[in-house]
Amino acid sequence: MKITDSKKLLTKKKPEKGLLLTLKRRAGRGRSGRITVRHKGGGAKRRYRLVDFGQKKQGMKAKVIALEYDPYRTAFIVLLEYEDGTKRYRLAPQGLKKDHEVLIKEKTRVQRGNRMKIKNIPVGTMVYNIELQPGKGGQIVRSAGTGAKILAHEGKYTNVEMPSKELRKILQECYATVGMVSFPEHRYKKMRKAGQARWKGRRPTVRGSAMVPADHPHGGGEGKAPIGLKYPKTPWGKPARGVKTRRRKSTNKYILKRRQKKKK
């Protein structure tokens, strides 16, 4: 399938006005006005879509009105109209089309786009937009083409295989949506030119070894020189590449098996 094939399924309509926000541009700057995240700035104007990641409209059928593009995320979104006339945006599952009906309920049919408690989802089913804390709304498995697999129900937890192949325990009272996230071809998409990155608000990145020593630990030397260090460093002198950055060690007990590092 070509990368453009999925985009042909998008509905040709303007976004829902009542579900749009304008976010202030910060260009990588913090409260003090100084750059805290490098290589950000510029980019095309875009409006933020208010996506419902939770389950506010329980027990009420919703009809798919449109399948739309969202400039703030890799996956597509669907515009749903509920029986009471209200409209909501939600992450679109792969294969969901216009006029399909979906439902959010504690226990319902195992059908693409339906959302229910993990304890009621059969083993082997693919799910996405998974909650980590009951009632908080989906927090993980939300990017294009991803999906997690239900492996087993044990006590008050369910064992789930993440897209990274990490095995994790999740409370059975948490909700998840049946299916896989739309636009799986996103992973094969390539930038055709440097300008395409600029449209997305990404500014040029310069190698540390091309800088002077005052700007980067890798800088200096004559010609094309190696970094001259035992291990690579960030511009601020901290270890870079391969350093473990996980801080929430309180949740380690829920991880049954770590994701495997890809072999080169």
N, C-alpha and C positions, 0 to 999 in steps of 0.2 A: 504493500500500500504506500502511495506517495504521501509526503508530509502534508501536502495541501488538501488531500482527500477529506480528512475530518473537518476541516474548516468550511468545506462546501455544505456541510449539514447545518451550519449556523443559520439562525433565523435573521432575515434582513429587516430589522426594526431598530428603532432607537431605544436606549436603555430606559428602564422605568424611572421617571423623574423623582418620585417619592423615596426611592431607595439609593440615591446618589449623595455623596459627600465630596467636598473639595478639601483636600489635605494641604496644609501649609508646607511649602518646600523648605527643607533645612540644609540641603546639599552637604550632608555629612557633618554638620556642625551641632555642638551641644548647646546647653543653655547659656554658656558664657560667650558663644559666638565663635569659639575656636573649633577647628576641624578635629573631630574625634574618630571619624571613619573616613579613611582616605579613598580616593578615586571615585568620588561621587560628585554629581553636579550636572546641570543642563537637563536635557531630555525633553521629550514631547509632553505636552499638557495631557493630564488624564484625571478622570473622576473615579473616586473609590466607590465600589458597590457594597452595600450592606448585606453581607452573606449571613444567613442563619445557620450556625454550626450546631445548635442545640435541638431541643424537641418541645418548642413552645406550643405548637398546634397539635396536641395529641388526640387521636381518635377521630380526626377530621380528614376526609379525603381531599387530595389536592391534584389538580390537573396541570400538566405541563403546557404552558403557553408558548414558551420560546426557549431555544438553546442559544446562549450568548457567549461572546468573548469577554474576558476580564483582564484588563491591562495590568492588574496588580498580582496576578497568579498565573501559574503554568497551565492549570486545568480550565475547562469550560465551566460555566455555571448555567443553571436552569431557572427560569422564572416560573413560579408556581402560583396558581390561583386556588384558594381554599373555598370550601362550600359557603363560608360566610362573606365571601367577596374580597377578603384581604389577600395581598400579594407578598411573596417572599422569594428571595434568591437563595438557592442552595447549590452545593457542589454537584456537578453533573456526573452521574456514573456512565461508564462506557456502554453504549448501546441504547440509552434512553432517548426516546424521540417525542416529538410534539404530539399532544393529545393523550399520552400515556398517563395513568393515574398512579399516585404513590400515597403511602400512608405511614404515619408515625404512631406506634402503639406499643404497649409493653410486650404483647405477643401478637404477631400477625403472620401473613403468608411470607415465605422466603422468596421474595420477588425483587428483582433489580430496582433499587431506589427506595425500598421500604426500610424504615428505621425501627429497631426494637432493642430490648435488653439482650446482652450477650448470652445470658444463660438460656435464652429461648432460640438461639441460632444453632442449627445442627453442625456437628463436626465435619470439617472439610469445606465449609462455606467460605468464600472470599468476602471480606468486609473492608470498609474504609471509614474515615472520619470518626475515629474511636475516642471515647471519653477515657480519661485517667482517673477522674474523680466524679462520682455520680452527681448529675445536675449541672456540671460546669460547662458542658458542650464539648464537641469533638476537638481534640488537640493534636492527634497524631494521624499519620497516613492520609495526607490531604493533597500531596503534589501529583502532577499529571502521571497517569499510567500506573500508579501504585495500588497495592492491595495487600491485606494481611490475611492469614489463613487460621481458622479456628481448629485447634489440634485436639483439645480435650477439656472436659469440665470436671474439676476436682474441688469438692467442698464449696467454699464461697468464691473461688477463683476459677478463671478460665485460662488455659495455656494458649497463647497466640504466637504464631510465627510472623515476625515483622518482614517488610520488604527487604531488609538488610540481612535476613536469615537469623536474626537475634530471636531467641525464645523468651517470652515475657509473660508473667502472670498479671491478669487484669481482673478487677472485681466484677462479679457477674451482674451486679446492679447497674453497671455502666452501659450506655447505649452505643450502638454501632450501626452503620448503614450497609445494607447488602449490596455487593457488587465490587467493581474496581473503578478507580477514578478515570475520567475521560482523558482523551488526547494522549495515548501511550506513545505516539510518534514523536513527542516533544524531545525525547532523549536523543533522537537522530538529527535534530535541527542544528544547522551550523550558521554562523555569522557569514554573510556573503561579503561584507566589507567592514572596515573600521567604523564607518558612519552608523552602522546598525547598532553597535554598542553604545554610541553617543546618544542615539534616539532613546535608548533605555535608561539614560542617566549615568552611564559608566564612563569615567574619564580615563585617559591613558595611564597605564602602569609601567613604571620604569624599574629595571633590574637594579638590585642593590649594588652589584659588582660594577655597574656603569656609573656609580656616583663617586663622590670624593669621600674620604674617611670621616669628614665632619658630619656628613648626612647619613651615612650607613656603615655598620661594622664590616660589611663585605667590600666597601669601596677602597680605592687607591690602587697603586701598582702601575707598572708600565705595560702598555698594550693590553691584551686580554689575559688577565691574571686570575688564578683561582682565588677563592675567598680567604684562604690562609688561616682557617680555623678548624678545630676538631669537628664542630657541628655548626650548621647554619643558625643564624640569629635574626631576630626581628630588628627593625630600625632602632628599637629602644634597648637592644642588647639581651633580650630574653630568648630562650631556646625556641626554635621554629621547626616545623615539619616533624610529624610523628609524636609530638608531645601530647600526653593525655590531658584533656581540658575538662573532663567531666567533674563537676563540683557536687552534684546532688547525690552524695553517697548514702543518704538515708533511703533511697529507692533501690539500692543494689539488691536487696532481698527479693525484689520482684523479677529480677533478671535471672533466668535459668541457664541461658547460654549466650555468650557474647557473640557479636557479629564477627565474621572471619575477615581478616585483612586480605584484600585481593593480591594475588601473586602476579608479579610482572613477567 
